Amino acid sequence: MTPPPDSRPASSRPPFAVVLNPQAGRGLAGREWPRVERELKARGFPYQLVQASSGPDACAALARLPADWPALAVGGDGTAHGLLPELYRSGRSLGLVPLGSGNDLASLLGLRAGDLETALDRLTRPPQRLDLLEVTLNGSVGGQPVLLLNGLGMGFDAQVADLMTLAPARLLGLPLGGFPRYLWAALTGLRRLETGQLRVTLDGQPFYSGPSCLAAVMNGGQYGGGFRIAPGSDPQDGLLNVVLGTQLSRSALLPLMARVLQGRHLGHPRVRHARAQHAELSWQSPMQTHLDGELAGRHEQLSVRLLPGALSVLSGRP
Ligand SMILES: Nc1ncnc2c1ncn2[C@@H]1O[C@H](COP(=O)(O)OP(=O)(O)OP(=O)(O)O)[C@@H](O)[C@H]1O
């Protein structure tokens, strides 16, 4: 049974530890913060602004605050992603005011970027448990696992994430942000398409061995601000989704991307999809990798374990 919303007056609830990333959304979060602050005050939500200049910084500052203070991330996917180690460690809940560029986490939670009303209304709802992914990059220094909420991509996906950092701010006189920015990077990335030899094991069983240009392991359904790479995925079902593009030429990948936008690619003969609790990916040579949309360098091997219900979230779907 779903617990009822918190009926305590807002002022008697623990304060929100607000992690504002003013750079998120190319400065949108910083510009919108005065409006967010006004709304928090108008609703009587107690809060304390956490001073931080990076995810690890924010985690360290949060760790000094009582664990029953929920964290409120004001920014994009990277801002929320940066808090996961501390949220997992302390069990504190996550709230989100999505003001980033891609906002795929917002979409995972059923929120829309810039819809302040809905984002703040959600904060009085009872917390929900969401699954997390724990990734071990075999080549990583110290082998420290990384926690993800949305998912990871290797190959073409990560090339595109990399190219996004090089995209011009404006194109044909129009600002190039969010999804159009991703599209620009995806079209540019087609020219540099790489195919590697990949072996995938799911829950200890061989699943795929052969050429691949793209491998995604997802907890959420979309990345890149709108590419529905794992349609039907549910971050509460205790399963991760593996989606592979096998041998694909540039001319085959372009129309396939259009299908990914609509989430209609899973039946394509060059796409493999499965759900599992544990995935091991092993490439013959290192492939570019992103973790929750954050670039993570080139890696040959990684292992992903699903942590069921590991994250408490206030901003979940009603
Ligand atoms: N608390 C923080 N303070 C400052 N910078 C941060 C913080 N957390 C993460 N960052 C850095 O800021 C970058 C941008 O933040 P974020 O990803 O939230 O915005 P975005 O890239 O505009 O949005 P999206 O990820 O939704 O496309 C991150 O990639 C990360 O390197």
The ligand as a Tripos MOL2 file, in Angstrom:
@<TRIPOS>MOLECULE
LIG
   31    33     1     0     0
SMALL
NO_CHARGES

@<TRIPOS>ATOM
      1 N1         27.2200   20.0690   -7.2740 N.pl3     1 LIG1
      2 C1         27.8790   20.4590   -8.3700 C.ar      1 LIG1
      3 N2         28.3570   21.7160   -8.4730 N.ar      1 LIG1
      4 C2         29.0030   22.1210   -9.5720 C.ar      1 LIG1
      5 N3         29.2420   21.3250  -10.6650 N.ar      1 LIG1
      6 C3         28.7730   20.0740  -10.6280 C.ar      1 LIG1
      7 C4         28.0610   19.5880   -9.4950 C.ar      1 LIG1
      8 N4         27.6930   18.3240   -9.7510 N.ar      1 LIG1
      9 C5         28.1450   18.0350  -10.9970 C.ar      1 LIG1
     10 N5         28.8070   19.0720  -11.5190 N.ar      1 LIG1
     11 C6         29.4510   19.1850  -12.8630 C.3       1 LIG1
     12 O1         28.6400   20.0270  -13.6920 O.3       1 LIG1
     13 C7         28.4210   19.4000  -14.9660 C.3       1 LIG1
     14 C8         27.1020   19.8390  -15.5880 C.3       1 LIG1
     15 O2         26.0330   19.5310  -14.7120 O.3       1 LIG1
     16 P1         24.7070   18.7900  -15.1850 P.3       1 LIG1
     17 O3         25.0360   17.5020  -15.8510 O.co2     1 LIG1
     18 O4         23.7920   18.7390  -14.0220 O.co2     1 LIG1
     19 O5         24.1230   19.8030  -16.2530 O.3       1 LIG1
     20 P2         23.8760   19.6030  -17.8050 P.3       1 LIG1
     21 O6         25.0140   18.8360  -18.3990 O.co2     1 LIG1
     22 O7         23.5530   20.9380  -18.3550 O.co2     1 LIG1
     23 O8         22.5450   18.7470  -17.8180 O.3       1 LIG1
     24 P3         22.2210   17.2220  -18.2980 P.3       1 LIG1
     25 O9         23.2340   16.3320  -17.6240 O.co2     1 LIG1
     26 O10        20.8320   16.9910  -17.8230 O.co2     1 LIG1
     27 O11        22.3600   17.2240  -19.7800 O.co2     1 LIG1
     28 C9         28.5040   17.9260  -14.6580 C.3       1 LIG1
     29 O12        28.8850   17.2070  -15.7960 O.3       1 LIG1
     30 C10        29.5430   17.8360  -13.5500 C.3       1 LIG1
     31 O13        30.8450   17.7410  -14.1050 O.3       1 LIG1
@<TRIPOS>BOND
     1     1     2 1
     2     2     3 ar
     3     2     7 ar
     4     3     4 ar
     5     4     5 ar
     6     5     6 ar
     7     6     7 ar
     8     6    10 ar
     9     7     8 ar
    10     8     9 ar
    11     9    10 ar
    12    10    11 1
    13    11    12 1
    14    11    30 1
    15    12    13 1
    16    13    14 1
    17    13    28 1
    18    14    15 1
    19    15    16 1
    20    16    17 2
    21    16    18 1
    22    16    19 1
    23    19    20 1
    24    20    21 2
    25    20    22 1
    26    20    23 1
    27    23    24 1
    28    24    25 2
    29    24    26 1
    30    24    27 1
    31    28    29 1
    32    28    30 1
    33    30    31 1
@<TRIPOS>SUBSTRUCTURE
     1 LIG1         1 GROUP 0 **** ****
